[in-house]
Amino acid sequence: MGDGLTPPEHLTDEVTPAPELFDPAVADSLVAFFAKALARDARHRFDTYEDMADAWRRVFTALPAPATDHVPSAEEIPLAVGRDTPLERVGLTPKARSALERIGVHTVGDLIDQDQMALSRLAGVSQATKTEIRRRARELRAVFATSHTVTAEPTGDGDTRTVAGIETLLELLAGPVTRRRSAETAVVSMLLGSDVPPGDDHPPHWPSQVDLARHAGVTSQRVSQILHRLTERWQELPDMSRVRDEIVVLIEANGGVMSADELAGELIAAHGSFSPEPRRTTQAIGVVRAVVEVELARGGDARVDQHRLDKVVLIGREPDDPNAEHTAMDFMQYAAQLGRIAHGLASQSLPATRARALERLREPAPPSAMPQMSDSRMLFLAAAAGGVAVSPQEQLYQVGMAAETALRLAAGSLAVSPGRSLSIEEVRKRVRARFPKAEDLPGRPKLDQYLSAAGIALEWRHDRYTTPTRPGSDLFASRTRGTRTGPLLPAGPDAVAEADARLAAVLDRDGFLAVLVKPAALGGARRALLDRFGLTELNVTAVLVETLRSLGVPWQLVLESDAREAAHPDRRNLESAVRAEVVPRLTAALAIDAAVLLTEAAPLARYGCMDLVASLADNGVPRPAARLLLVATRGGKQLLDEEPIPVTSTGQLTWLPDAWWQPAQATGKART
């Protein structure tokens, strides 16, 4: 903690463990527990041992119920999961999942690949939990040892009917190929995703009629005629009738709305597919598209409707009652609201915990006719509608998350005991298990740099990563965040030289630094910093004023809204406008490849946008160049408009003494 150099007795830092080191289900509670237990001021700690023990027990007795409301039986598993399915969806208890996560097991595929004896020897796990894990592993292995072809109910004549695989369904949908129907063949192949070029990692999903017409070299009107003829033929296919019913049931069971990608995943799990990715998913989406086209061709009798959100397609269940007051569009628009919230949460530098994400997702009220969804289903629907991903710990994150960020957030899964080691591929696997859709980790030496930046003390020895051999070393020694509660003031005769050295170091390594000055020194310090180091100034207040005026917002309305209480609708609307319109402009201005000095930044604190400062301070997020924040404060307090400055360590804070910027005494030299 602290800067690593100052003796502990002279520090005023508070210990705040990083929440990503804990299981998301208890992260918030554990951070609060340790903050109180390790408070620097003894008056703020637990009064007695019994109080502390009670608080510790409450952390775990208050655990939420398992994410799944219904624990699938062994017979139900084939219709519910695939190898990439998170363990939360196969009915394992939180204790079982926690035990498995410690050995890097997060998905169904990870579990069934584990040796049965290894599962019996899990250290620190109760016998009841081990039994639960082994039983579920056996059931899952039995499922995946057999064919994915699922036997349906017996027919009237006593025979059994089998459900066709994805490739078989595609053959039925495509029909015979003839020269006279070359345009139809081209339309069908693209519609069903059956002509994905080799090596194409991003094939088109759900092409529009314009896309189909361009691909087939015909008009959109001709495409409409082809689709009409296709849907007439598809309606007569018995296998497709069963798939249509299956999709309707799936949508009903999942809150009345699903994304095309979700439905495709369910079809793959239920029917099986031998095609590699991305062809497998593209083809399954093609089957879903065929089902939707057939249903929509039924007009008023259609059981589903569709709604497109950029690259996401939602499928909603239409009510059977023609007099119903709701429609599938009501469900899909609600899902779109959830998607926007999920996208915002996933865009944060630190993924929100499951509890916080659910709190935000519960803000919009669902349609009154919408079936009640479990918390887990709400998270997955929001992610699907927002085009983001859900981790096995049910945290929302961006698809393609930067590898360095994924590594930092998955640091807790890289703990190895003394004498153990990890190969590069094992590191990749553990991070991939936490964030399956993140960017792949690089090899060495780039991976070494990422590990160091994330504060993960692993050393490369004998072709593997091991824990350091230095006495007292700790894998997560640098993972706590310091939040200084006392004043930060210059000390000693070398304050000017120390400020010079701190500024030069930050500029050299493209770092972040909050520069604190007295209010009276603000103007002089600003001019000195800009002149000596050639910084580009970004005046936050000026950008805010210019942006709101360009939108035609009356300035009197801004002043009146600013004076309102935080919960007042006018104040909340102003904050929303700042976040939606001003912050993107600031973010764009900060993308330049030059050192930037942020000035007059109080609106960021005033309108709840300090996450922008937090992202600048986050060492896991690459910066084009150094970023400095100039803050006027009294008494050396680390506050911006009464809000704590979100730094990752005290090394990102410095006090600038008057002697540094005053012309008669300044000694600072420009960066060369």
N, C-alpha and C positions, 0 to 999 in steps of 0.2 A: 504494500500500500504506500501512499505518498509518492515521492519521487525516487525512492529506492536509495537515497543518500542521507536524508535528514534522520537523526535519531528519533525513534518512536515517541519518546517523551516530549518532543518538541512539535509533534504533529497535531493538527486539529481535524484530521480526516475521519470520516465515518466509514466503517466497512459495509459495503453493499455488494453482496454476491451477484454475479450476472445471472439473470433468470434462465438463460438458455442452458445453464449447466444442470438444471433439474428437470424431472419429468414435468411436462406441461400441465398435467392434472393438479400438481401441487406447487408449481413454481411460484405463483404469487404469494401463497401462504408461507412457503419456506423463506422467501426473501424477507417478508415482514418479520418472521420469527428470528432470523439471524440478525436483522437490523436492530431489533430490541435486545437480543441476548448479548450482542457484542457492542452495544452503544458505548461510546467513549465516556460519557457522563454516567456514573453508576446510578444516579437517581432515575435515569430513563430505562434501566434494565428491569428484569423481573425481580420482584421483591424477595421471593423465596425459591428454593429448589422445587417445592411442590408446584408453585405457580408456573415455573418454567416447564416442568414435566407435563402439567395439564395442557399447556399451550402446544407442546410437541404432540401430544396424543390427539388434540383437536384437529391438527393439520391433516391427520390421516382418517379420523372418524368422519370428517366432513367431505371425504372424497365423493365426487359425483358418481352416480350409477354408471355402469358400463355404457359405452356409446350406443350399443345396439339394444333396442327395446325387446327384441326377440332373438333368443339364442338359437341359431339354426341347428337342426339335428343332422346326423350324418347323411340321412337320405336327402335333405334339402340342400346340402352344400354344393352339389354339382350345378345347381341352377343359380347359385349366389356368388360364387367366387372364381377367381383365376389365380395364377401364380403371383401376380403383382398386387393382389388384394391385401390391404392392411389387416393386421391381426385383429384390430378392433371389430371387424365385420364378421368374424367367425366365432364370436361368443366367448373369447377368453377374458378372464377377469383382469382388472388392473394389476393385481399382484403378479399374475402369470405373464402379462405383457411386459411389466417392469423387469422381471427376471430375464426374459428373453432379450430385451433391448440391451441389457448389459453385455450380452455376448454377440451383439450385432444382428439379432434376428428381428426383423420388422414386418416381413410379408409372409404370405402362405408359402411361396417358393422357398424362402429362407428356412422356414420351419421343416418342411418335408425333406430338405436336403441335409438336415442335422442327423448325426448318428444317435440312435436311440439310447445307447449307453452313455453318451455325453450328456444327454438330457437328464439321465438318472443321477449324474454326478454334479449337478449345478450347486455351487457353493452358496451357503447362506440362504437357501430356499427351503421352505417347509415341505414335508413329505406330501401333504395334501396338494400343494401347488405343483410339485413335480408330477404327481399322478395326473392332475388335470392337463398339464402340458403334453405328457406322453400319450394320453388317451386321444386328445384332439389331433396330435401329429399322426397317430395310426389311422384315424378316420380320414384325414386329408390324403395320406399316402394311398389309401385304398381307392379313393376317388380318382386320383391322378394316375393310378396304375391301370385304370380301365379306360375304355374309349370314351370320348366326349359325346358320342351319340347317345341320346337319352331316349329310353323306351317310354312311349306314351301309354295311355290307358287302352285296355283291350277293345277291339272293335266288336260290332254286333255278332260277327260270325266266329268269334273266339280267337282270331288272330291278333297279334300285336302290331301296332303301327310305329315306325321309327321316325324320329324327326331328322330331316335332312341337314347335313353340314352346310356351312356357308358357301363353299365352292359348288356344291350340288344345287343349292338355291339359285346361285348366279347362272348356272347352266339352264335351269328351268326358265328363269326370267329372260335370258338373252334369246332363247329360241334358236331355230336353225338359221344359219347364215347363207344368204343368196346374194348374187350380184345385183339383182333388181332392188334389193333393200339395203344398198350400201350406206345411204344416208341414215337409215334407221339403225343399222349396225353401229355406225359411228356415234350416234346419240346414245344408244344403250350402253356402249362400252365406257363412255365418259360418265354417264349417269350412275352406273353401278360400280365405277372405280375399278374396272377389270383390265384397264390398259395402262397401269402405272409403269412408266419407263424405269428400267433398272437404274439404281443409283439415285432416283428422285426421292429425297427425304421429306419433301413437303408437297405431296400430290394434292390436287384440288379436292375439296370436300363440298358437297352439296352445290354443284355448279348451277348458275342461273340459266334461264332459257337463252339469254344473250350469249353466255359462255358456250352452251350446247350448240347454238346456231353457228357460232364462229368456228367451233371445232369440226362440225360436220360440213361446213361450207354451204349452208342453206339459210333461209330466212327464219325469223322467229315464228312466223305464222306456220311455216312448214314443221317446225319443232312441236308446236301445239298440236298439229294434226297427228304427228308420230306418237306423242305422249297419250293422246286420246285412244289411238288404236292399241297401244301397249297396255294401258290400264284395263281396257275391255278384255284383253287376253289374260292378264294377270289375275283378274277377278275370278277366273274359272279354274285356277290352279289350286288343287286341294292343299298342297303343302303351304302355299302362300296364305290360304285362308287360316290355317292353324297359326302361322307366324303373325298374322294380323291380330288374331285373338290374343296371342301371347304378349304382343306389344301393348295392347290395350290393358291387359291385366297388370303388366309391369308398371305402366304409368299410374294406374289407380293405386297400386301398392306403394308408390313413391311420392305421394302428395299431389297427384294430378298433373304433374309436369316433370319432364326430364329433357336433357339435352340429347341431340342425335348421337353424340359421342358416348354418353352413358348407355343409351339403348344398344349401341353397337357393341360395347363391352359386355353387356348382359347376353346378347345373342352369341358372341364368341364363346363365352363361358358355358352356355347351354347347348350350343350346336357343335362347337369345335371348328377349327380351321387349321389347315396345314401350311398356309401361306406365311411367309415371313413379314415382319413389319417393314415399311408402313402399309404394304399392300393389304395385310390382314384387316386392319382397322378401316381402311378406305373401302374395301369390299363390304364389310359389315355395315358401314354407313350407307352404302349403296342399297343394301337390302332394306334398311330402314326407310330410305328415300322411296323405294318402290311401294312399300306399305303405305306411306303417307300419300303418295300420288293416287293410289287406288282408293283410299278413304276419302280424299278430297273430291274425287270424281263422283262420289255418291251424293254430292250436294248437301241438302238439308239433313240427310241421314248419316253424314260423316261422323265418326266417333272421335276423331282427333283433328287438331288444327296445328299450324306451324307459325313460328314467328322468328325472324332472322335478326340477330344482333351482331353486325359486323361479321366475324368469322364463326360465331356461335349460332346454332339453330336449336330453338326450343320446340318441343312437341307437347301440346297440352290436350287434356281429355275433355271433350265436349260432353255436356250433360245429356243423359238419355231422355229426360223429360223436356219436350219442346217448349213448355211453359216456364222453364227454370229462369230465374232472374240473372244467373251468372253464365259466363261462357268460358271457353278454354283461354281466351285472350286475357281474362282477368287473372288467371293463374300465371300465365306467361309474363304479364307485365309486373306482377309481384316478384317473380323469379328474376326479372331484369333489374329490379330495385336491389335485390340481394346481391346480384352480380356486380353492380356498381360499388356497393359497400365492400364486397370481397376484393375487388380490384384495388380499391384504396388501401385496404389493410395489407394486402400483399405487396404494395409498393413501398411500404415503410422499410427503413433500414433494418429494423429488428422486428421479425414477425410477431404479431400479437399472440398471446396465449389463447388456448381454446376458450377459456372463460370470457376473456375480453372480446374475442371475435363474436361469440354468441350474444354478448351484451349489445354489441353494435347491430347485429343482424336482427335482433328482436325489436329494433326501433320502428321499422315500418310495420303497420298492421296488415296481416294477411287477409285475403277476401273471406267473408263470413262463411262461404260455402266450401272453402278449401279444407280438405282432410288434415287433421293434426299430424305434424311431422315430428319425428324425434330430433334431438339436437344434432346428432350425427348427420341425419338426412339433410337438415337445413344447411350445414356446413358444406356438404358435397354438392347440393344444388346451387348454392351461392358460388362455389368455385367453378362449377360447370358453366353457369350463366356469365360469370365474369372472365372466363378464359384464363383462370389461374389454377394452381395445383393445391392439393391438400397433402400434407405430409402424413406418414403413419401415426404421428402424434396429434394429428388433426390441427395443424397450424397451416394457415394460408400463406403461400409464397408464389413468386412469379415463375412461370414456365421459362426455363433457360436462365435461372438465377446465376449470377456470376460465381464461378468456381471458388474464388477466394472467400466470398461471403458465405457460401454453403459450408466450406471448411470451418470457418469461424463459428458458425451457429451449431455445427455438429461436433464441436470440440469435446463435449462430454462423452461421446461414443468412442473417442480415441484413447481413453485411459487404458494403460497397460500396466500390469503389476511388474515389480522388479524381476528381471530374468526373462521376461517375455518380450516379444518384438513383433513388428508388423512389416509386411512387404508393402511395396507401393500399391499393388493391386488390392491388398487388404484395407489399406487406408481408403482407396477409392470406393471399395465395396461398402465400408461403414458409412461414409458420407452419402453414397448413393442410396443406402437404406433409409437415411433420414430424409433426403430430398431427391427422390427418384428422377424428377424432371429438371434438375439443375444442370448447369454446364458441367461437362466432365473435367475432373482434375487433371492438370498437366503432369508430366514426369519431372524428374530432377534435371537441373537445379531449381527450376521455377517452383516446384512443390516445396522445397526447403524454405524458400522466401515466404511462401504463403503460410507455412507452419509458424515461422518466426513472427510474422506480422500478426498472426492470430493469438500469439502468446502461448503456443503449445510447445512445451519443452521436450521435443523428440529429436534425438541425434541419429545421424546416418552412420552406422558402423556395420561392417561385414555384410553389406548389401541388404540391410534391413534397418528400420527405425526402432530405436530402443530408448528407454528412459535415460536421462543423464546420469553419469556416475559421480558427479560432484556432490559432496556432502551437503545435505539440507536442500537439495534441489527438489522441485515439485512440479509436476506436469502442468498445473494451472497456477503457478506462482504469480503470474501477472494478470490473472483473470478478474480480479476485483476492481471495482471502479471507485475512485476517490471522489468524495463530494465535500469540499472544504466548507466548514461552517463558520470558521473564524475569519478575521480580516487577512488580506494578502497585502503586505506593505513592504517597501524596500528596506533593506537592512545592510549596515556596514558601509565602509567607504568605497567599495567597488560596485555599488549599485548600477552606476552608468555602464561600466564595462560588462557587468553581468547581463544587463538588458541588451547591449550590443551583441553579445555572444548568443543569447537566446534567439534574437531576431534573425541573425545570420544563419544559425543552424536550421531554423524553420524554413527559411527561404531556400536553403541549399537542398533540403530533402522534400520539398513540396508538402510541408506539413500544415497543421492548423494551429493558430495561436489566438487566444483572446487577450487583447492588450487593454489593461485597465489604467485609467488616468483619473485625476480629480476633475470635476466638472469645469473648473476655471481653466484647466489645461487642455481642454478638448480641441479647441481651434488650433493651438500651436502644435500639439502632438500630431493632429491630422496633417497639417502642412508639412511637418518634418518627415513623417513617414512617406508621404507621397513623393516629396522632392528627393529624398536620399535613396530610396529604393526603386523608384520608377514604378510604383504600384498603380494599378487601375482602380479607381474609386467606384464603388457601387453604393449610392445613397438610397437606402431602403425606403425612407420616408418620401423622397422625391419620386421614386418609381410608383409608390402607392398613390400619391396625389395625381400624378400624370395618368395612371391607369384608370382610376375612378372617374376622372374628368372626361377621359376619352370615351367612357361608357355612357356619358351623359348623366351621371349621378349628381344631383344637386348637392353642393357642398354643405348647405345648411342641414340637409338630411343626414349627411355623414356625421356632422358635429352632434346633432341630436341623438343619433343612434349610438355614437360613441359614449355619450353621457348616460345611457341607459344601464340598468343592472345586467349582469351577465346572462341571466335567464330570459330577458325580455326578447320577444320575437324580432324587434328592430335590430337589437345588438347582435343576435344570432345571424340575422340576414347579412349584416355588415361583415361579420367574421367569415361567413360562407363566401361572400364576394371576394374578400381578401385571399382566401385559400384558393378559390377557383380561378381568379383572374390575375392577382398580383404575384402569388408564389410561382406560377409557371413562368412569368416574365423574369423573375429573379433567378430561377433555375436556369433559364436560357442564357442569361447574362453571365452566370457563374460557369458556363461551359467553355469559356475562352481559355486558350492556352497561354495564360499570363497570370502573374501574381495579382490577387485582388484584395483590396481593403474595403470591408463592409463598414459603412458609417450610418449614423442615425437609424439604428436597427431596432429601436424600441417597439415599433408596430409588430414585429415578429412575436414578441412576448405578450403584447397587449391583446392580440387577436388569435392566440393559440397556435402559432406557427413555429414554435421552437424546434419542431422536428427537422426543419430545414437546417438549423444550426447543428443539431445532433448529427445529421447526415454529413455535414462538413467535417465535424470532429471525428467521425467514425473512421478509424485507420483501416478498416476492412473495405472501404469504398475508395477506389483510386481517385486521385485529384489530378487535374491537368497541370496545376501549379499550386503554389502556396496560397492559403486563404487566411487572412487576418481579420479579426473582428475588433473594432475600436469601441470601447464601452466607457462611459463616464460614470463613476461610482463614488460614493462617499464612504470614507473609513476603510477602503480596501475591500468592501463587500463584493462577493462574486455574483452580482445580480445584474440583470438587464431588465429595467422597468419592474423591479421587485420580483422577477422570476429567476431561479438559479440557472446559470449558464451550463448547458449539458455537455460537459467535457468528459473524455474517457480517462483522463489522469490529470494531476496537478501540473504535469509538464506542459499542458496546453494552456496554462494561464501565466501571465507575467504582469508585474506592475511596472509602469514606465515612469520613472522619477522626473521631476521638472528639469533637473540638470541635463537630462538626455536631449530634450528638445529645445531648451532655451539657447538662442544663438551664441550668447557669450560663453557658455560652458559646454555646449554639445561636442561630443567627440566621435559620434557615429559616422561611419563611412559607408558609401553606397556599395551595394552588391556588385561584384564584377563577374 
